[in-house]
Amino acid sequence: MTEQFAAELRRLRTERGLSYRGLAELANQGKSYIEELEKGRKPPNAAVAANLDRLLGAGGRLAATLHAPIDDDGELEALELARRVSATDVSSETLDRLERAADAMAMAYARVPPDLLLPRVRRHLVYVTTLIDARKTLAQHQRLLVIGGWFALLRATLHIDLQQTAAADAYLQTAAQLAEQTGQREIAAWCLETKAWDVLTSGDFRQALQLSQHAQAVAPAGGSVLIQACAQEGRAWARLGDRRETARMLARVERLAQGRTPPDHPEHHYQYDPAKAHSYAATTLAWAGDPAAESVARDVITELQAEAARPRRIASAQLDLGLALLAAAKPDEAAAEARLAITSGRIVPSNWWRAAEVVTGVQQAGIREGRELREIAEAHRPS
């Protein structure tokens, strides 16, 4: 953990062009303390990590090294040991632990940067692959394929966030194949919904619409993915400029989410949280140019900041508000919101186009903040 923190701190400090003394002054710490942290001679704590995250615009990367270490070989070694001493090559306990690991990573998705979470997902998927030909019952084999489907789906999502298109497509296809082999309609629908989001961000709104509708047709009734696919269709209609269809889909999402019991782990990427409906409405209304978007986006930001558990969603909500403020002819306020989102370091590569859209809008408004915002955006553009 200390080694990962030290390596990430060193990378961030050098990228920002800061000396030990320069970072120490910003952090109100001693130069020697910063140097000891970076060389791994002193263990970091959560407060220091959070402060350095903020100062370096790291978007939670430093804090993530404390809570979600990349090196999880110990976890896999324990799994392998338990498997070898069990009565069969793949025991129910091994499968239980793999399912819990998949859930844990789906929950970590909301707070851990994708490039830090990806290695852990990759190693677990490799381990699942090694068990495919192991001795087991048919039921255990089916269960293992479903676990592999979830890991492949999450890996594809992380590749999308990092704009690694070939890998994302390959793992979406793998997840879809595993879903077909096991009759897992939920994973199949999530594959379609995830691809819909991918093409939506690349500007192919018609294909996003078709994929979202296909996902709804495949999705199990009453499941999380059905609601998410409806929300995705609403976003596609908003981008296509059809306000009537946009409003219809927003109303459908509200009906489906109404009265739904919040999940035990609302941060789980594949479990729909009714509280998300407000965030999706803000995004959709902003993209549709609806005047109501401004007040809804402000409410969402207030709600998310109170939770303090979903930093990436806060940044997205700030971009939604920026877009809404541009539509309301308030470019100076839009620039301020975009600046907060961009300097947070919480915008993943696949979502950067939303920041660029607000930056371009501010520049086109001809205000003096436009040039400064463009410079800030170029400095913080995710690699």
FIROKE-128371 format. One record per residue (C-alpha): x, y, z; residue number from 1. Coordinates in steps of 0.2 Angstrom, whole numbers. Layout:
<rs>
<r <X Y Z> NUM>;
...
</rs>
This chain:
<rs>
<r <0 0 0> 1>;
<r <14 12 5> 2>;
<r <24 8 -11> 3>;
<r <9 11 -22> 4>;
<r <5 28 -13> 5>;
<r <23 33 -15> 6>;
<r <24 29 -33> 7>;
<r <8 38 -37> 8>;
<r <13 53 -27> 9>;
<r <30 54 -36> 10>;
<r <21 53 -53> 11>;
<r <9 66 -49> 12>;
<r <22 78 -42> 13>;
<r <33 77 -57> 14>;
<r <19 78 -69> 15>;
<r <14 95 -61> 16>;
<r <32 101 -61> 17>;
<r <33 103 -42> 18>;
<r <48 101 -31> 19>;
<r <47 93 -14> 20>;
<r <47 111 -6> 21>;
<r <34 117 -18> 22>;
<r <22 103 -14> 23>;
<r <26 104 4> 24>;
<r <21 123 4> 25>;
<r <5 119 -5> 26>;
<r <1 105 8> 27>;
<r <7 115 23> 28>;
<r <19 101 27> 29>;
<r <37 100 30> 30>;
<r <48 96 14> 31>;
<r <56 81 23> 32>;
<r <39 74 26> 33>;
<r <34 75 8> 34>;
<r <50 67 3> 35>;
<r <48 53 16> 36>;
<r <31 49 9> 37>;
<r <37 49 -9> 38>;
<r <51 37 -5> 39>;
<r <40 25 5> 40>;
<r <49 28 21> 41>;
<r <33 34 30> 42>;
<r <16 27 29> 43>;
<r <2 39 23> 44>;
<r <-14 42 31> 45>;
<r <-32 46 24> 46>;
<r <-32 64 28> 47>;
<r <-15 68 20> 48>;
<r <-20 57 5> 49>;
<r <-36 67 3> 50>;
<r <-27 84 4> 51>;
<r <-14 79 -8> 52>;
<r <-27 72 -20> 53>;
<r <-36 89 -20> 54>;
<r <-20 99 -22> 55>;
<r <-13 88 -36> 56>;
<r <-30 86 -45> 57>;
<r <-28 68 -43> 58>;
<r <-47 63 -43> 59>;
<r <-45 51 -29> 60>;
<r <-30 41 -36> 61>;
<r <-19 43 -20> 62>;
<r <-34 39 -8> 63>;
<r <-38 24 -19> 64>;
<r <-21 17 -16> 65>;
<r <-25 16 3> 66>;
<r <-42 7 0> 67>;
<r <-41 -3 -16> 68>;
<r <-23 -8 -18> 69>;
<r <-18 -14 -35> 70>;
<r <-8 -29 -29> 71>;
<r <-21 -41 -24> 72>;
<r <-10 -57 -27> 73>;
<r <-13 -61 -9> 74>;
<r <-32 -63 -12> 75>;
<r <-30 -74 -27> 76>;
<r <-17 -85 -18> 77>;
<r <-29 -87 -4> 78>;
<r <-42 -92 -16> 79>;
<r <-31 -104 -24> 80>;
<r <-26 -112 -8> 81>;
<r <-44 -114 -3> 82>;
<r <-48 -122 -20> 83>;
<r <-34 -135 -18> 84>;
<r <-39 -141 -1> 85>;
<r <-57 -143 -6> 86>;
<r <-65 -159 -11> 87>;
<r <-67 -153 -30> 88>;
<r <-56 -142 -41> 89>;
<r <-69 -128 -40> 90>;
<r <-78 -128 -24> 91>;
<r <-94 -118 -19> 92>;
<r <-83 -108 -7> 93>;
<r <-72 -103 -21> 94>;
<r <-86 -98 -32> 95>;
<r <-94 -88 -17> 96>;
<r <-78 -79 -15> 97>;
<r <-76 -74 -33> 98>;
<r <-94 -68 -33> 99>;
<r <-90 -57 -18> 100>;
<r <-75 -51 -27> 101>;
<r <-85 -46 -42> 102>;
<r <-97 -37 -32> 103>;
<r <-83 -28 -22> 104>;
<r <-75 -22 -38> 105>;
<r <-92 -16 -45> 106>;
<r <-94 -6 -29> 107>;
<r <-77 1 -31> 108>;
<r <-80 7 -48> 109>;
<r <-89 23 -42> 110>;
<r <-73 29 -32> 111>;
<r <-58 21 -39> 112>;
<r <-50 28 -55> 113>;
<r <-52 16 -70> 114>;
<r <-33 13 -73> 115>;
<r <-31 8 -54> 116>;
<r <-46 -4 -54> 117>;
<r <-42 -12 -71> 118>;
<r <-27 -22 -65> 119>;
<r <-37 -30 -51> 120>;
<r <-52 -35 -63> 121>;
<r <-39 -42 -76> 122>;
<r <-31 -53 -63> 123>;
<r <-47 -60 -57> 124>;
<r <-53 -63 -74> 125>;
<r <-37 -73 -78> 126>;
<r <-40 -83 -63> 127>;
<r <-58 -87 -68> 128>;
<r <-51 -93 -85> 129>;
<r <-39 -105 -77> 130>;
<r <-54 -113 -68> 131>;
<r <-63 -116 -84> 132>;
<r <-56 -133 -88> 133>;
<r <-54 -138 -69> 134>;
<r <-65 -153 -63> 135>;
<r <-82 -147 -57> 136>;
<r <-100 -151 -58> 137>;
<r <-111 -144 -73> 138>;
<r <-120 -132 -60> 139>;
<r <-103 -126 -54> 140>;
<r <-97 -123 -72> 141>;
<r <-112 -113 -76> 142>;
<r <-110 -102 -61> 143>;
<r <-91 -99 -65> 144>;
<r <-96 -94 -83> 145>;
<r <-108 -81 -75> 146>;
<r <-95 -74 -64> 147>;
<r <-83 -73 -79> 148>;
<r <-97 -63 -88> 149>;
<r <-98 -50 -74> 150>;
<r <-79 -48 -74> 151>;
<r <-78 -47 -93> 152>;
<r <-92 -34 -93> 153>;
<r <-84 -23 -79> 154>;
<r <-67 -25 -88> 155>;
<r <-76 -18 -104> 156>;
<r <-83 -4 -95> 157>;
<r <-66 1 -88> 158>;
<r <-58 0 -105> 159>;
<r <-72 12 -112> 160>;
<r <-68 24 -98> 161>;
<r <-50 24 -103> 162>;
<r <-55 25 -122> 163>;
<r <-47 9 -126> 164>;
<r <-59 4 -140> 165>;
<r <-52 -12 -146> 166>;
<r <-51 -20 -129> 167>;
<r <-68 -13 -124> 168>;
<r <-77 -21 -139> 169>;
<r <-68 -38 -136> 170>;
<r <-73 -39 -118> 171>;
<r <-91 -34 -122> 172>;
<r <-92 -48 -135> 173>;
<r <-85 -60 -122> 174>;
<r <-97 -55 -109> 175>;
<r <-111 -56 -122> 176>;
<r <-106 -74 -127> 177>;
<r <-105 -80 -109> 178>;
<r <-122 -72 -106> 179>;
<r <-129 -82 -121> 180>;
<r <-121 -98 -115> 181>;
<r <-128 -97 -98> 182>;
<r <-145 -89 -102> 183>;
<r <-140 -74 -92> 184>;
<r <-152 -60 -99> 185>;
<r <-146 -47 -86> 186>;
<r <-128 -48 -92> 187>;
<r <-134 -48 -110> 188>;
<r <-144 -32 -107> 189>;
<r <-130 -24 -98> 190>;
<r <-119 -27 -113> 191>;
<r <-131 -18 -124> 192>;
<r <-134 -4 -112> 193>;
<r <-115 -2 -110> 194>;
<r <-112 -1 -128> 195>;
<r <-126 11 -130> 196>;
<r <-117 23 -118> 197>;
<r <-101 20 -128> 198>;
<r <-108 25 -144> 199>;
<r <-118 39 -137> 200>;
<r <-102 47 -130> 201>;
<r <-94 46 -148> 202>;
<r <-109 55 -156> 203>;
<r <-119 40 -164> 204>;
<r <-135 45 -156> 205>;
<r <-146 34 -168> 206>;
<r <-136 18 -164> 207>;
<r <-137 23 -145> 208>;
<r <-156 24 -147> 209>;
<r <-157 7 -155> 210>;
<r <-145 -2 -143> 211>;
<r <-155 5 -128> 212>;
<r <-171 -1 -135> 213>;
<r <-163 -18 -138> 214>;
<r <-157 -19 -120> 215>;
<r <-175 -15 -114> 216>;
<r <-182 -29 -125> 217>;
<r <-169 -42 -117> 218>;
<r <-169 -36 -99> 219>;
<r <-178 -45 -86> 220>;
<r <-194 -37 -80> 221>;
<r <-191 -26 -65> 222>;
<r <-172 -27 -65> 223>;
<r <-159 -13 -63> 224>;
<r <-153 -14 -81> 225>;
<r <-171 -11 -88> 226>;
<r <-172 6 -79> 227>;
<r <-154 10 -84> 228>;
<r <-158 6 -102> 229>;
<r <-173 17 -102> 230>;
<r <-162 31 -95> 231>;
<r <-150 29 -109> 232>;
<r <-164 30 -122> 233>;
<r <-169 46 -114> 234>;
<r <-152 53 -116> 235>;
<r <-151 47 -134> 236>;
<r <-168 56 -138> 237>;
<r <-161 72 -129> 238>;
<r <-146 72 -141> 239>;
<r <-157 69 -156> 240>;
<r <-167 85 -151> 241>;
<r <-184 76 -148> 242>;
<r <-191 84 -132> 243>;
<r <-207 74 -133> 244>;
<r <-198 57 -133> 245>;
<r <-186 63 -120> 246>;
<r <-200 68 -108> 247>;
<r <-209 51 -111> 248>;
<r <-193 41 -106> 249>;
<r <-190 52 -91> 250>;
<r <-207 49 -85> 251>;
<r <-205 30 -88> 252>;
<r <-189 30 -78> 253>;
<r <-198 39 -64> 254>;
<r <-212 26 -64> 255>;
<r <-200 11 -64> 256>;
<r <-189 19 -50> 257>;
<r <-204 24 -40> 258>;
<r <-206 14 -24> 259>;
<r <-191 4 -28> 260>;
<r <-181 -1 -12> 261>;
<r <-164 6 -12> 262>;
<r <-151 -7 -14> 263>;
<r <-140 -12 1> 264>;
<r <-125 -5 -9> 265>;
<r <-131 10 -19> 266>;
<r <-113 12 -26> 267>;
<r <-114 -5 -35> 268>;
<r <-112 -1 -53> 269>;
<r <-125 -14 -58> 270>;
<r <-138 -11 -45> 271>;
<r <-150 3 -49> 272>;
<r <-151 16 -35> 273>;
<r <-168 26 -36> 274>;
<r <-158 41 -30> 275>;
<r <-149 41 -47> 276>;
<r <-165 46 -56> 277>;
<r <-162 64 -51> 278>;
<r <-145 64 -58> 279>;
<r <-150 56 -75> 280>;
<r <-164 68 -76> 281>;
<r <-152 83 -74> 282>;
<r <-141 76 -88> 283>;
<r <-155 72 -100> 284>;
<r <-163 89 -97> 285>;
<r <-147 98 -100> 286>;
<r <-144 89 -116> 287>;
<r <-161 93 -122> 288>;
<r <-159 111 -118> 289>;
<r <-173 111 -106> 290>;
<r <-174 127 -94> 291>;
<r <-178 115 -80> 292>;
<r <-160 108 -81> 293>;
<r <-152 122 -71> 294>;
<r <-162 119 -55> 295>;
<r <-162 100 -56> 296>;
<r <-143 100 -58> 297>;
<r <-140 112 -43> 298>;
<r <-151 100 -33> 299>;
<r <-141 85 -38> 300>;
<r <-125 93 -34> 301>;
<r <-131 97 -17> 302>;
<r <-137 79 -14> 303>;
<r <-121 72 -20> 304>;
<r <-110 83 -10> 305>;
<r <-119 78 6> 306>;
<r <-116 60 2> 307>;
<r <-97 63 -2> 308>;
<r <-96 45 -9> 309>;
<r <-97 48 -28> 310>;
<r <-84 61 -34> 311>;
<r <-85 56 -52> 312>;
<r <-104 59 -52> 313>;
<r <-102 76 -44> 314>;
<r <-90 81 -58> 315>;
<r <-103 75 -71> 316>;
<r <-117 85 -62> 317>;
<r <-106 101 -63> 318>;
<r <-104 99 -81> 319>;
<r <-123 96 -83> 320>;
<r <-125 112 -74> 321>;
<r <-112 121 -85> 322>;
<r <-122 116 -100> 323>;
<r <-138 121 -93> 324>;
<r <-131 138 -88> 325>;
<r <-125 141 -106> 326>;
<r <-142 138 -112> 327>;
<r <-148 151 -99> 328>;
<r <-136 163 -106> 329>;
<r <-125 163 -91> 330>;
<r <-108 159 -98> 331>;
<r <-98 166 -83> 332>;
<r <-107 154 -71> 333>;
<r <-105 140 -83> 334>;
<r <-86 143 -84> 335>;
<r <-85 143 -65> 336>;
<r <-94 126 -64> 337>;
<r <-84 118 -78> 338>;
<r <-68 124 -69> 339>;
<r <-73 115 -53> 340>;
<r <-77 99 -63> 341>;
<r <-61 100 -73> 342>;
<r <-49 104 -59> 343>;
<r <-56 90 -48> 344>;
<r <-47 77 -59> 345>;
<r <-62 66 -58> 346>;
<r <-67 66 -76> 347>;
<r <-62 50 -85> 348>;
<r <-56 50 -103> 349>;
<r <-73 44 -110> 350>;
<r <-82 58 -102> 351>;
<r <-70 72 -107> 352>;
<r <-81 77 -122> 353>;
<r <-94 83 -110> 354>;
<r <-81 95 -102> 355>;
<r <-75 100 -120> 356>;
<r <-93 104 -125> 357>;
<r <-95 117 -110> 358>;
<r <-77 124 -113> 359>;
<r <-82 127 -132> 360>;
<r <-98 135 -127> 361>;
<r <-90 147 -115> 362>;
<r <-77 152 -128> 363>;
<r <-91 155 -141> 364>;
<r <-99 167 -129> 365>;
<r <-85 178 -130> 366>;
<r <-82 181 -112> 367>;
<r <-64 184 -105> 368>;
<r <-65 168 -95> 369>;
<r <-66 158 -110> 370>;
<r <-47 158 -114> 371>;
<r <-42 154 -96> 372>;
<r <-55 140 -95> 373>;
<r <-47 132 -112> 374>;
<r <-30 133 -104> 375>;
<r <-36 125 -88> 376>;
<r <-44 111 -98> 377>;
<r <-28 108 -109> 378>;
<r <-18 106 -93> 379>;
<r <-30 94 -85> 380>;
<r <-35 84 -100> 381>;
<r <-34 65 -94> 382>;
<r <-21 55 -103> 383>;
</rs>
